[in-house]
């Protein structure tokens, strides 16, 4: 008879933070609200702190340091480092190292620190409450961050910084507002608990609830409601396939204040080199996922052979478009090399290169449009398969 595996020992510090503090908040915040009340100014400051903490995690820890989706001015990086410490989610170095492992080994229960395959509770916060092997520090994937003086300053002074941002700053604000205890409870404690759990939703709910339009190779999902709660991080299926894009919500109407913050900073010189995945690659990922679903649907149904022939013809066209796009990318690269190495003083050569660049852009646009039209045809084909599968 095999003996049941014993769970790793509890981490007392994390238990105190992630279990003890919420219990204190559940008791004290409503009690203070009933017997004393909170002012509108306190609520506004709590919201301001919440967004400063949250977007320092999403814009700083996540998109800047973990994924190198853009470059940031030192002033912006210091803001991220200070307010990120206030989020009390560990130092930049530890957070990013864990997150890079999550992306590399997503859904691998033995190597993903917060694998959704181990359950909703585990991926939400259970992984932090015990000394699991996957929590052991390993900075071999974060050598670049260890060379960053701002990252290392925050890492080496993390406890002092988090006390400054979570205790000292709310107390000073409380003196200014005339209610130290109420401000400490609302702006300090309640705001911190909310910030924790909306962030944790990405590790947990965003791997269980939503759609997978870009890839089905992992459990990450897109969810607009979670995006609203998490400053744009809820478009998680997109992020897991295109993790270096500074955007998570790629459509103009998708709620992604982190994307807007980064873009706004780029307009005033605080951010640069924003990584943006080409639309063709995005369309290709969507189509590839749709083809996989269509094939699975065909295999599971009694659809006529003509539909399979149509599907394979569409896939052949899709493959040709991808190959042409790859060829155009190579041509663009060669043109840039020639522009750098060639003599640009002659007007004729400059005009020739401008013409070639314009022609390439036109071809890229035509290919992108072709894929969008193919998506529509494939959607109609899948509807036709569903009708064929229905009993007469």
Order of alpha helices (4+ residues) and beta strands (2+ residues): alpha-alpha-alpha-beta-alpha-alpha-alpha-alpha-alpha-alpha-alpha-alpha-alpha-alpha-alpha-beta-alpha-alpha-alpha
